[in-house]
Amino acid sequence: MTYEFRCKDCDHGFEVQATIAEKEAGLKPLCPNCGSQNTVQRFSSFGMFRGNGGTLGAPTCGCGSSGSLGSTCCG
């Protein structure tokens, strides 16, 4: 799995590839920018998609239809 981290000393963001077992054992990576171990995991958002390409939980407008970016609701 890929985990996102941020260095508290230099504010550099980076990713680490690790197994779930390594993560549960207390993964504490070194910052590749400054070498500090003063790092924290960042939690990123992710999207879920339906098989037909639609997004689950897509925002709906007041009329109940899903709008798309740049379109008007119910129009």
Secondary structure, 3 states (H helix, E strand, C coil): CEEEEEECCCCCEEEEECCHHHHHCCCCCCCCCCCCCCEEEECCCCCCECCCCCECCCCECCCCCECCCCCCCCC
